[in-house]
């Protein structure tokens, strides 16, 4: 006859059930976002195009301005939905951990970001001694993509843009401290708590391009690490994060 479960085991079972229920609810939420909200968004975009056609060959300038505003808002909402979907799905992804060559990941990400860097002078400074990490290749590629894209975005006013990717010993609890530092526009350090939250921004709405840092935070936390930002207005930004070191 099996011994009755201890209070600790009962609590663990309860917490696992709550976690599964939360994941199921998140899946339902993601379905609504993906299907119902997207359907409404398609209607907005389609009817804006129809109105533009109905206005004829020489529409009033004011009407075109209104339609451009509607279309731009719909596109922004589409990007927000994409980001929210990606953010909500991260908790449901099973990690496929492997030993990873960080230099290779960075090279792949830089190639993918070539379009964003086109026509600009960008000085990529990648530490030669970056250690191998242990993690999910797809997620860490996505993490680096968000961080480097963010650095490119906020160094647009700089010539050259300087983006430094490095690491700092010592390794503690099996976690390696890495950083992405740039010479961009920076931010008010009193607002840094907003930086990694969904739909928060420290700059104008026209510069909003998704939930990159919120996604970055969740990816790092899924790997057991932490992430923080340091910066000053007009003095660049440094994102520091920890990830498991390959053993």
C-alpha positions in Angstrom: 0.0 0.0 0.0 1.4 3.4 -1.0 2.2 5.8 1.7 0.0 9.0 1.7 1.6 12.0 0.0 3.4 14.4 2.2 2.2 18.0 2.5 5.1 19.1 0.3 4.2 16.6 -2.4 0.5 17.6 -2.2 1.5 21.3 -2.6 3.7 20.4 -5.6 0.8 18.6 -7.3 -1.4 21.6 -6.6 1.1 24.0 -8.1 1.6 21.8 -11.2 -2.2 21.7 -11.7 -2.4 25.5 -11.4 0.5 25.9 -13.9 -1.2 23.6 -16.4 -4.5 25.5 -16.0 -2.6 28.8 -16.6 -1.0 27.4 -19.7 -4.4 26.2 -21.0 -5.9 29.6 -20.4 -2.9 31.2 -22.2 -3.5 28.9 -25.1 -7.2 30.0 -25.3 -6.1 33.6 -25.1 -3.6 33.1 -27.9 -6.3 31.5 -30.1 -8.6 34.5 -29.6 -5.8 36.9 -30.4 -4.7 35.0 -33.4 -8.1 34.4 -35.0 -10.7 36.9 -33.7 -8.6 40.0 -33.5 -6.9 39.3 -36.8 -10.2 38.9 -38.5 -11.3 42.4 -37.3 -8.0 43.8 -38.3 -8.3 42.4 -41.8 -11.8 44.1 -42.1 -10.4 47.5 -41.0 -7.6 47.3 -43.6 -9.9 46.0 -46.4 -12.6 48.7 -45.8 -10.0 51.4 -45.6 -8.8 50.3 -49.1 -12.4 50.3 -50.4 -13.0 53.8 -49.1 -9.8 55.0 -50.8 -11.1 53.5 -54.1 -14.5 55.1 -53.7 -13.0 58.5 -53.3 -11.9 58.4 -57.0 -8.7 59.6 -58.7 -8.5 63.0 -56.9 -9.6 62.4 -53.3 -9.5 65.2 -50.7 -6.2 65.5 -49.1 -7.8 65.5 -45.6 -9.6 62.2 -46.4 -6.3 60.6 -47.5 -4.7 61.7 -44.2 -7.4 60.0 -42.2 -7.1 56.8 -44.3 -3.3 56.8 -43.9 -3.8 57.1 -40.1 -6.3 54.2 -40.1 -4.0 52.0 -42.2 -0.9 52.8 -40.1 -2.8 52.0 -36.9 -3.9 48.7 -38.4 -0.3 47.8 -39.3 0.9 48.7 -35.8 -1.8 46.6 -34.3 -0.8 43.7 -36.6 2.8 44.0 -35.3 1.5 44.1 -31.7 -0.6 41.0 -32.3 2.4 39.2 -33.8 4.5 40.2 -30.8 1.8 39.2 -28.3 1.4 35.9 -29.9 5.1 35.2 -29.8 5.3 36.3 -26.1 2.3 34.2 -25.1 3.7 31.1 -26.8 7.1 31.2 -25.1 5.8 29.7 -21.9 4.5 26.7 -23.9 7.7 25.9 -25.9 9.7 22.9 -24.7 13.4 23.8 -24.5 15.7 21.8 -26.8 19.0 22.4 -25.0 22.3 21.9 -26.7 25.8 23.2 -26.5 25.9 26.4 -28.7 28.6 28.4 -30.5 27.7 32.0 -29.6 29.9 33.4 -32.4 28.0 31.3 -35.0 24.6 32.5 -33.6 25.7 36.2 -33.7 26.9 35.8 -37.3 23.6 34.3 -38.3 21.7 37.2 -36.6 23.9 39.9 -38.1 23.3 38.4 -41.6 19.6 38.4 -40.9 19.8 42.1 -39.8 21.8 43.2 -42.9 18.8 45.0 -44.3 18.4 47.1 -41.1 22.1 48.0 -41.2 22.2 48.7 -45.0 23.5 52.1 -45.9 24.8 52.7 -42.3 28.3 52.6 -40.8 28.0 49.9 -38.1 31.0 48.8 -36.0 30.2 45.4 -34.7 32.6 44.6 -31.8 32.2 40.9 -30.9 34.5 39.5 -28.1 36.8 36.8 -29.5 36.6 34.7 -26.4 32.8 34.3 -26.0 32.3 31.0 -24.2 30.0 28.2 -25.5 26.5 28.3 -23.9 23.9 25.6 -23.1 20.5 26.5 -24.4 17.8 26.3 -27.1 19.4 27.4 -30.3 16.2 28.8 -31.9 15.3 30.8 -28.7 18.8 32.1 -28.2 19.0 33.1 -31.8 15.7 35.0 -31.3 17.1 36.6 -28.1 20.2 37.9 -29.9 18.0 39.0 -32.8 15.8 41.2 -30.5 18.8 42.6 -28.6 20.9 43.5 -31.7 17.9 44.8 -33.6 17.1 47.0 -30.7 20.7 48.3 -30.6 20.5 49.0 -34.4 17.2 50.9 -34.0 18.4 53.2 -31.3 21.8 53.9 -32.8 20.2 55.3 -36.0 21.4 58.8 -35.2 25.0 57.7 -34.7 27.8 57.6 -37.3 29.3 55.2 -36.7 27.0 53.0 -34.7 29.0 51.0 -32.2 27.6 47.7 -30.9 29.7 45.6 -28.6 28.8 42.0 -27.7 30.9 40.6 -24.8 30.9 38.7 -21.6 32.3 39.1 -18.0 33.6 36.5 -15.7 33.3 35.0 -13.2 30.7 32.4 -13.9 28.3 32.0 -10.9 25.9 29.1 -10.4 26.7 27.9 -13.9 25.5 31.2 -15.4 27.5 33.3 -17.7 27.1 37.1 -17.8 26.9 38.5 -21.3 26.1 42.1 -22.5 25.1 44.1 -25.6 26.3 47.7 -25.4 25.6 50.4 -27.9 26.3 54.1 -28.3 22.7 55.0 -29.1 20.2 57.5 -27.7 20.0 55.7 -24.3 17.1 56.2 -21.9 16.1 57.7 -18.6 17.4 55.2 -16.0 14.4 56.0 -13.8 12.2 54.3 -16.4 14.2 51.1 -16.7 11.6 49.0 -14.9 9.3 49.5 -18.0 11.9 48.4 -20.5 11.2 44.6 -20.4 7.4 44.7 -20.0 4.8 44.1 -22.7 3.8 47.2 -24.8 5.9 49.5 -22.7 8.2 51.9 -24.5 10.6 54.7 -23.5 10.5 56.5 -26.8 7.9 57.9 -29.1 5.1 55.7 -30.6 6.6 56.1 -34.0 9.7 54.1 -32.8 7.6 51.2 -31.4 8.5 48.0 -33.3 7.1 45.2 -31.2 7.8 43.5 -27.9 11.5 42.7 -28.5 12.8 43.3 -25.0 9.7 41.7 -23.3 10.4 38.6 -25.5 14.1 38.8 -24.6 13.3 38.8 -20.9 11.1 35.8 -21.2 13.6 33.8 -23.2 16.4 34.6 -20.7 14.1 33.6 -17.8 13.1 30.3 -19.5 16.8 29.5 -19.4 17.1 30.3 -15.7 18.8 33.6 -16.2 18.0 37.2 -15.6 18.3 40.4 -17.6 18.7 44.1 -16.8 19.4 47.4 -18.6 21.8 50.3 -17.9 21.7 53.6 -19.7 21.6 57.4 -19.6 19.9 59.8 -22.0 22.0 60.3 -25.1 24.7 58.1 -23.6 23.9 54.6 -25.0 22.5 51.5 -23.4 23.9 48.3 -22.1 21.8 45.1 -21.7 23.3 42.6 -19.4 21.9 39.0 -19.2 22.9 35.6 -17.8 22.6 32.3 -19.6 23.8 28.8 -18.7 27.4 28.1 -19.6 28.1 24.8 -21.4 29.9 22.3 -19.2 
